């Protein structure tokens, strides 16, 4: 017991000497961009599977797509390389090295290319000795790796938490964050800390601490390219709302994981559910896909600036879910613009996860609207004005199976 108390005392003294709360001024709105894992995963067998090759050519092509096809103007800016980017061993100086075949020019070259387009560059590590896929992790190398990521001019760092004990999780993320801060290089700090606490160690995460030290955090399982995965994520956030919403806001975001547009996994209606819930949650919008496979309709959704305005609203409110029927939920989100700096605009997302069309009705005045004047109603997906409504009017709409609709009410 004496030894244990001594260790705790040592850790407390160490952390008090090096740790400052996250104060990087970043992620004031949920990050938007592209991340490799969901679609490309550990795409290292480039000869046998060139369509799923995680390499320099792929990353630069995503940057070109963002720059040339309107994604950058819509707010998509981060291009993030996930696991499996490095050699299997550190070099003789103890530094991580990019895979020499797949990334022949190194990571600084990629960062420079991305930055010249006005975009931002992200990378991945793990707080364990190895990454989830068996590549070198950062344990015992936090200071060295933080300095290296800063030298490579990384703008976003995703940090996984495979293969470590619960007590270490609660120390390591704080410690690595302190070393990142000490570099002076602003990097969005994305943590998987609460996910591993809850789903691996089966404890309730301390979201108050997580929100102090991380910009973004994963709180549920990895997305996979299937509709069932999207339904599970939506259901989780519906059930976990009370635990999550109070720690969510500018600089600190719950992350439901990547958007799987461009993977052929979703119908148009399912795509509306996917992006509607993410936008209402004020979640990061990080695509994971072959950018050449994004359908015209998916691209229309991604470049819908009325939808992006809800997702990127500066207030950063996480929408509150209200059950209307079995498997039919209305998510309610107040946001800007305000009338007279007093009356919020409010968006309502009607989400039907059932296999039947649902007819729903609601009175907006019962959900936090407070202007005695009328509201102008806009259909966000159609980008059309619908009509003016008062607080006492009832809104009635049919929502098809596995579909969503979003209506925004602007105070007049």
Rosetta blueprint (number, residue, H / E / L):
1 X L
2 X H
3 X H
4 X H
5 X H
6 X H
7 X H
8 X H
9 X H
10 X H
11 X H
12 X H
13 X H
14 X H
15 X H
16 X H
17 X H
18 X H
19 X L
20 X L
21 X L
22 X L
23 X L
24 X L
25 X L
26 X L
27 X L
28 X L
29 X L
30 X L
31 X L
32 X E
33 X E
34 X E
35 X E
36 X L
37 X H
38 X H
39 X H
40 X H
41 X L
42 X L
43 X L
44 X L
45 X L
46 X L
47 X L
48 X L
49 X L
50 X H
51 X H
52 X H
53 X L
54 X L
55 X L
56 X H
57 X H
58 X H
59 X H
60 X H
61 X H
62 X H
63 X H
64 X H
65 X H
66 X H
67 X H
68 X H
69 X L
70 X L
71 X H
72 X H
73 X H
74 X H
75 X L
76 X L
77 X L
78 X E
79 X E
80 X E
81 X L
82 X L
83 X L
84 X L
85 X L
86 X E
87 X L
88 X L
89 X L
90 X L
91 X L
92 X L
93 X L
94 X L
95 X L
96 X L
97 X L
98 X E
99 X L
100 X L
101 X L
102 X L
103 X L
104 X L
105 X L
106 X H
107 X H
108 X H
109 X H
110 X H
111 X H
112 X H
113 X H
114 X H
115 X H
116 X H
117 X L
118 X L
119 X L
120 X E
121 X E
122 X E
123 X E
124 X E
125 X E
126 X E
127 X L
128 X L
129 X L
130 X E
131 X L
132 X L
133 X L
134 X L
135 X L
136 X E
137 X L
138 X L
139 X L
140 X L
141 X L
142 X H
143 X H
144 X H
145 X H
146 X H
147 X H
148 X H
149 X H
150 X H
151 X H
152 X L
153 X L
154 X L
155 X L
156 X E
157 X E
158 X E
159 X E
160 X E
161 X L
162 X L
163 X L
164 X L
165 X L
166 X H
167 X H
168 X H
169 X H
170 X H
171 X H
172 X H
173 X H
174 X H
175 X H
176 X H
177 X H
178 X H
179 X H
180 X H
181 X H
182 X H
183 X H
184 X L
185 X L
186 X L
187 X L
188 X E
189 X E
190 X E
191 X E
192 X L
193 X H
194 X H
195 X H
196 X H
197 X H
198 X H
199 X H
200 X L
201 X L
202 X L
203 X L
204 X L
205 X L
206 X L
207 X H
208 X H
209 X H
210 X H
211 X H
212 X H
213 X H
214 X L
215 X L
216 X E
217 X E
218 X E
219 X L
220 X L
221 X L
222 X L
223 X L
224 X L
225 X L
226 X L
227 X H
228 X H
229 X H
230 X H
231 X H
232 X H
233 X H
234 X H
235 X H
236 X H
237 X H
238 X H
239 X H
240 X H
241 X H
242 X H
243 X H
244 X H
245 X H
246 X H
247 X H
248 X L
249 X E
250 X L
251 X L
252 X E
253 X E
254 X E
255 X E
256 X L
257 X L
258 X L
259 X E
260 X L
261 X L
262 X L
263 X L
264 X L
265 X L
266 X L
267 X L
268 X H
269 X H
270 X H
271 X H
272 X H
273 X H
274 X H
275 X H
276 X H
277 X H
278 X H
279 X H
280 X H
281 X H
282 X L
283 X L
284 X L
285 X E
286 X E
287 X E
288 X L
289 X L
290 X L
291 X H
292 X H
293 X H
294 X L
295 X L
296 X H
297 X H
298 X H
299 X H
300 X H
301 X H
302 X H
303 X L
304 X L
305 X H
306 X H
307 X H
308 X H
309 X H
310 X H
311 X H
312 X L
313 X L
314 X L
315 X L
316 X L
317 X L
318 X L
319 X L
320 X E
321 X E
322 X E
323 X E
324 X E
325 X E
326 X L
327 X L
328 X E
329 X E
330 X E
331 X E
332 X E
333 X E
334 X E
335 X E
336 X E
337 X E
338 X E
339 X E
340 X L
341 X L
342 X L
343 X E
344 X E
345 X E
346 X E
347 X E
348 X E
349 X E
350 X E
351 X E
352 X E
353 X L
354 X L
355 X L
356 X L
357 X L
358 X E
359 X E
360 X E
361 X E
362 X E
363 X E
364 X H
365 X H
366 X H
367 X H
368 X L
369 X L
370 X L
371 X L
372 X L
373 X L
374 X L
375 X E
376 X E
377 X E
378 X E
379 X E
380 X L
381 X L
382 X L
383 X L
384 X E
385 X E
386 X E
387 X E
388 X E
389 X E
390 X L
391 X L
392 X L
393 X L
394 X E
395 X E
396 X E
397 X E
398 X E
399 X E
400 X L
401 X L
402 X L
403 X E
404 X E
405 X E
406 X E
407 X E
408 X E
409 X E
410 X E
411 X E
412 X L
